[in-house]
Amino acid sequence: MGLPEERRKSDSRSRAREETGAEGRVRGWSPPPEIRRSAHVSSLQRYRELHRRSVEEPREFWGNIAKEFYWKTPCPGPFLQYNFDVTKGKIFTEWMKGATTNICYNVLDRNVHEKKLGDKVAFYW
């Protein structure tokens, strides 16, 4: 698959799917339908919806994502606390304070053992 520039050189079909911005730079690339059907985020419209929710409803959005992970120690207090208003005190963000997990387990082991995906390619380059 490669980078958009590499695909453009080797695959004429890619050219039809690319958007070119000012200065002739590639701004986006749409994957083939067979890839989109199985993608976690299947379209730019879906991406924008997810992004909107992450900004407008951060506790709910990221809380739902966190439920998909293995937690050695669940978050004992509020999932998310923040202050971005300097008139209300120090600027800060705290995510899942006090929670612990094992990222290697969440990324690899869980997918191999629990989801039985050990014979699948994890990453295409």
C-alpha positions, 0 to 999 in steps of 0.5 A, spaced: 500 500 500 505 505 501 505 512 502 500 516 497 506 518 493 508 511 492 501 509 490 501 514 485 507 512 482 505 505 481 497 505 481 493 509 476 487 508 480 489 511 486 490 518 482 482 518 481 481 517 489 486 523 491 484 530 492 490 535 490 490 542 494 493 548 493 501 547 491 499 540 488 500 536 495 496 530 496 491 532 501 487 525 502 486 518 499 480 514 499 481 507 500 478 501 496 471 499 498 473 492 500 478 496 505 473 501 507 468 495 509 472 492 514 475 499 517 474 501 524 473 508 521 470 507 514 469 514 512 471 521 513 464 523 515 464 517 520 471 520 522 468 527 523 462 525 527 467 521 532 471 527 532 465 532 534 463 527 539 470 527 542 470 534 543 463 535 545 462 529 550 469 527 552 467 524 558 462 519 554 466 518 548 473 516 551 469 513 557 466 508 552 473 507 549 476 506 555 471 500 557 474 496 551 481 496 554 483 491 560 484 495 566 489 492 572 486 497 576 480 501 574 479 508 575 477 510 582 475 517 581 472 521 576 474 519 569 476 526 566 477 532 570 480 539 567 480 546 567 482 550 561 479 557 564 485 561 567 480 565 571 478 559 575 485 557 577 491 553 574 490 549 567 490 542 568 487 535 565 487 529 569 485 522 565 483 516 569 488 518 575 489 512 579 488 507 573 493 502 571 493 498 565 498 494 561 498 497 554 502 491 551 496 486 553 491 491 550 494 491 544 497 484 542 496 479 547 488 480 548 487 480 540 492 474 539 489 470 545 482 472 547 480 475 540 483 469 536 487 473 531 494 470 532 494 468 525 492 475 522 496 480 519 496 486 525 499 492 520 500 493 513 506 497 511 
